Amino acid sequence: MRSALPPRPYTSIIEELTQLARSRLSGARFEHVTRTSLLMRELCEGRRLDPNRGEIAGLGHDLYRESPAEEVRETAGRDSLPIHEWELQEPLLLHGRAAAVLLRERFAISDESILEAVRWHTTGFPGMGELAKLLFIADYIEPGRMNVNHDVRVRVRSTSTDEGVLIILKETAAYLEAVGKPVVAPTAALYSELIEAERRA
């Protein structure tokens, strides 16, 4: 059993995590996580959330994005959550879970808001907190994403967090339909949750 590591200052984690991301990722992917982390700082500052938590989530979210499928499955499997059929069929969807495990084990991060954000940044998940929703947004609209329509980016930035997530979910569903892929269960559940909350508002 792994012994518990003492908590570390977030500024120290950010420095080491930047180096780790640079060593694990291709140049293009590292640039993406850097842009995402900077956007996370900006979004968190605008919502009075800790920008260091946002930067850590942004830097850490894709640490397993380019790793072999078996390594991703093995690492993700240490988070004590079941691995679902849709994750086995598309192992890439496990890379956020694997990254959250690494953040917990290597950096002693126990802040669930950070771990949740990294864990579910690809699919979303019902009940996500504000930081997780912001990472879901930042990962999609960071300025290097050439396939994101400018109007979509503007609409997401100019509305509430929940409405921004909804816009992205609708865009994602349209893309998946176009390429003949299903919307996975947590994504559909998050969409239903936000639609219901919007209806009640």
Secondary structure, 3 states (H helix, E strand, C coil): CCCCCCCCCHHHHHHHHHHHHHHHCCHHHHHHHHHHHHHHHHHHHHCCCCHHHHHHHHHHCCCCCCCCHHHHHHHHHHHCCCCCHHHHHCHHHHHHHHHHHHHHHHHCCCCHHHHHHHHCCCCCCCCCCHHHHHHHHHHHHCCCCCCCCHHHHHHHHCCCHHHHHHHHHHHHHHHHHHHCCCCCHHHHHHHHHHHHHHHHC
